[in-house]
């Protein structure tokens, strides 16, 4: 696995540990052997990516709905 893919996987793991399993960022950082600052940065990045994904899904649903009612 190249370094970029490993980093993306670590970002996702950090996000899931904190958001889905209720871990705190410090514990996630320790588990992944990264700094707490990096864990917080990755969390912010992943939260933004999720928000963008959710907005795109909402946009698709609205577009489909408008097609149906026309």
Secondary structure by P-SEA (a helix, b strand, c coil): ccaaaaaaaaaaaaaaacccccccaaaaaaaacccaaaaaaaaaaaaaaaaaaaaaaaaaaaaaaaaaac
